[in-house]
Amino acid sequence: MANLLDRWTYRTTPTVVFGRGCLDELPDHVRRIADGPVLVVTDRGLLEAGVVERVTDVLADAGIDAEVWYEVEPEPPTDSVDACAEAIHQTEPAVVLGLGGGSAMDTSQIAACVVTNGGRAEDWIGVEVVRKPGVPTISIPTTAGTASEVTGNAVMVLPDRSNKMTVVSPYIYPQTALIDPALTDSVPPHITAATGMDTFCHAAESFITKRATQHTRQPAADAMRRTLEFLPRAVADGTDREARDQMSYACLQAGYTLANAGVILVHGLAHAIGARAGIPHGVANTLCLLPVMRLAAEQNPALMAELAEPLGVSPDVSDETERAQAGVAVMERLVDQVGLPTRLEEVGVQRAWLPDVAAATLTNTRVADNSPVQPNAAELTSLLEGIY
Ligand SMILES: [Fe+2]
């Protein structure tokens, strides 16, 4: 692992604006990028909840025209991203504004690149395949979870629904991320739990990837500590503003490390399961977190003992194996506290799918190769059997 003073590369969104109420600053950030109309890319739920209006009102007050495309689909398939690209093509905005959870932000970021690069969304799957910058984007998250606003990765479901695949490119980063925790205040408990667990998985997984550096471990550790303390509070009481603010900040920190150190087989399995079963990303991650971490504790206790510190395991537990196990126990408690499903059967996954899920997971070599443990397809299948 690279130390702080070794060589490393770090990427993030050029302008990150954070803080309760910072939505007010949106017009300044639009104008800094371009003088022209905005296309808001969002979903119908946020439109009906009045969240889109809050954003378009801020723009209108500043004399900035905005149109709204509200057809974003959850866990977006590639053809939905193509439809968004077509909307951008038709409306010719100066800035595309992704408003929502990961699905809305990812859709906007890939579609903006499709417009300038040509072809279809599926053509740009892979690492650094996109050839040139997209239409300028701003990302505004309405959940504390995916951190799409500060990552150069955007995810889509393949047309045959066999897996989710990622467009990885410096051009996927928005020009500006505007993170106003007030937009998360009305998120219901089960979505708060699922998105918050996504944040936790970004932090915990990225801490132990092969690409992790001391530089990426610092925000990862910070995100884990905050999530352990504040996610249960945000789930229990959505009006707890401190918990909301802390989770938005934890999400941001986890996004910094996710974008630069990547994730492992928790996300790898979750993508393959989520694509087939159509379950929310954070729910799928929560299902896969414990089996993958238990396997890592078994096969690489030295590494998992390092993860124990940000998980709050007492320094008095000095034995490597015991520290690794104690860390897993902390994660088991968190999963229990947030009250999400823990069995695949509960979320509509069919037992017959498991070998295909395992095989699809291993085709995602970017994630599989970054993992500190390397189970084969049969081992992955039995891991999934264990949580069926
Ligand atoms: Fe994620």
Residues whose N, C-alpha, C, O or C-beta is under 5 A from the ligand:
A	BS01	LIG	D198
